[in-house]
Amino acid sequence: MYYRKFINFLKKHNIYDEEIVEYFNDHSTRFDYLEDEYREFIGIYYLFDKTNTLKGFNIVVPYINNDKTILINVHEYIHLYMLYDKLDKFCVLGKDREVLPIFFERVFINENPTEELISYQQEINQSIYDNDREEYLLALRLSDELNDYYDNQSFNKLNRKVKRLVLKDNFNRFINGE
């Protein structure tokens, strides 16, 4: 039931690709989210060779068995979706790499506004502010702007918008002496 909800979300937002979903499933290490000692390893791990050629991905996500685990899987799937076409090509990760994963988390929460998800989002946001990591702070800043722009746009169009917003953000931060 929850896996179907995950797939339906991807399809609804035109980010479902059967080949990428298969890769996601085949290259994921899954664990029970209730075993909290594994949570710190959640993420996508990029495999580069010494020439910065993207060779693959290792993905660590919880089994999908509730809305929170769908949300986590959506986030990591978006990372894969963004760079899947860069496999076996030169690739550099930009500081905007968290914008669309965090944005689609917000989209999922807006469509499924449970108390648990809203609380979880608040915890994650607070953790981002506490850790002060630039790519996550950028994602929080730009997600609000993207939300106003998003009307089920194509992923590529949305990604281009992110690139423009990053340039605008960089310019504004430069002007303000940050």
C-alpha positions in Angstrom: 0.0 0.0 0.0 2.7 2.5 1.0 5.0 1.5 -1.9 2.1 2.1 -4.3 1.6 5.6 -2.7 5.3 6.3 -3.3 5.0 5.3 -7.0 1.8 7.2 -7.4 3.5 10.3 -6.0 6.3 10.0 -8.5 3.9 9.5 -11.4 1.6 12.4 -10.4 4.6 14.7 -10.5 6.1 13.3 -13.7 9.2 12.1 -12.0 8.5 8.4 -12.4 11.0 6.6 -14.7 10.8 2.8 -14.6 14.5 2.4 -15.3 15.5 4.8 -12.5 13.0 3.2 -10.1 14.5 -0.2 -10.8 18.0 1.2 -10.3 16.8 2.8 -7.0 15.5 -0.5 -5.8 18.5 -2.6 -7.0 21.1 -0.2 -5.4 19.4 0.5 -2.1 20.3 -0.9 1.2 17.1 -0.9 3.2 16.5 -1.0 7.0 13.7 -0.8 9.5 13.2 2.8 10.4 12.4 1.8 13.9 16.0 0.8 14.3 17.2 4.3 14.9 21.0 3.5 14.9 20.8 3.1 11.1 19.1 6.5 10.5 22.4 8.4 10.5 23.4 6.5 7.3 20.3 7.5 5.3 21.3 9.1 2.0 22.7 8.7 -1.4 26.3 8.0 -1.8 27.9 9.0 -5.1 30.6 6.7 -6.5 33.2 8.7 -8.5 36.4 7.5 -10.1 39.6 9.6 -9.9 38.5 11.6 -13.0 35.2 12.7 -11.4 33.3 10.3 -13.6 30.1 9.3 -11.9 30.2 5.5 -11.7 27.2 4.7 -9.6 25.1 5.3 -6.5 24.7 3.5 -3.2 21.4 4.4 -1.5 20.5 3.9 2.1 16.8 4.2 2.9 14.2 2.7 5.2 11.7 0.2 4.0 8.6 2.0 2.9 5.9 1.3 5.5 4.4 4.7 6.4 4.3 8.3 5.2 7.5 9.3 6.9 9.4 6.5 5.1 7.8 7.5 1.8 9.0 11.0 2.4 12.6 9.8 3.0 12.5 7.6 -0.1 11.2 10.5 -2.2 14.1 12.7 -1.1 16.7 10.1 -2.0 14.9 9.1 -5.2 15.0 12.8 -6.4 18.8 12.8 -5.8 19.1 9.8 -8.1 16.6 11.2 -10.6 18.6 14.4 -10.9 21.9 12.6 -11.7 21.0 9.3 -13.3 21.7 10.6 -16.8 25.2 11.5 -15.6 26.3 7.9 -15.0 29.6 7.2 -16.7 30.1 10.9 -17.4 32.1 13.7 -15.8 30.0 15.2 -13.0 30.4 17.8 -10.3 27.9 18.1 -7.5 26.5 21.7 -7.2 25.6 23.4 -4.0 22.0 23.3 -5.3 21.9 19.5 -5.0 19.5 19.6 -2.0 17.0 22.1 -3.4 14.7 19.7 -5.4 14.8 16.8 -2.9 13.8 19.1 -0.1 11.2 20.8 -2.4 9.6 17.5 -3.3 9.5 16.6 0.4 7.4 19.7 0.9 5.2 18.8 -2.0 4.6 15.4 -0.4 3.8 16.9 3.0 1.5 19.5 1.4 -0.4 16.7 -0.2 -0.4 14.5 3.0 -0.4 17.0 5.9 -0.4 14.6 8.8 0.8 15.8 12.2 3.6 13.3 12.0 5.0 14.6 8.7 4.6 18.3 9.7 6.4 17.5 13.0 9.1 15.6 11.2 9.6 18.5 8.7 10.0 20.9 11.6 12.6 18.6 13.2 14.6 18.4 9.9 14.4 22.1 9.3 15.7 22.8 12.9 18.5 20.3 12.3 19.4 22.2 9.1 19.5 25.5 10.9 21.5 24.0 13.8 24.1 22.4 11.5 24.4 25.5 9.2 25.3 23.5 6.1 25.1 25.9 3.1 23.5 23.5 0.6 20.6 22.7 3.0 20.1 26.3 4.0 20.0 27.2 0.3 17.4 24.5 -0.2 15.2 25.8 2.6 15.4 29.4 1.2 14.6 28.3 -2.4 11.9 25.8 -1.6 9.4 28.5 -0.6 10.1 30.4 -3.9 9.8 27.2 -5.9 6.5 26.4 -4.2 5.0 29.6 -5.5 6.3 28.7 -9.0 5.4 25.0 -9.1 2.4 23.9 -11.0 3.4 20.4 -11.9 6.1 21.8 -14.2 8.4 19.4 -16.0 11.3 18.4 -13.9 13.8 19.9 -16.3 11.9 23.2 -16.3 11.9 23.1 -12.5 15.6 22.4 -12.4 16.3 25.3 -14.7 14.3 27.5 -12.4 16.5 26.3 -9.5 19.6 27.3 -11.4 18.2 30.8 -11.9 17.2 31.1 -8.3 20.7 30.0 -7.2 22.3 32.7 -9.3 19.9 35.3 -7.9 20.5 34.1 -4.4 24.3 34.2 -4.9 24.0 37.7 -6.3 21.8 38.9 -3.4 24.1 37.4 -0.9 27.1 39.1 -2.6 25.4 42.5 -2.6 24.5 42.1 1.0 28.1 41.2 1.9 27.4 37.7 3.0 
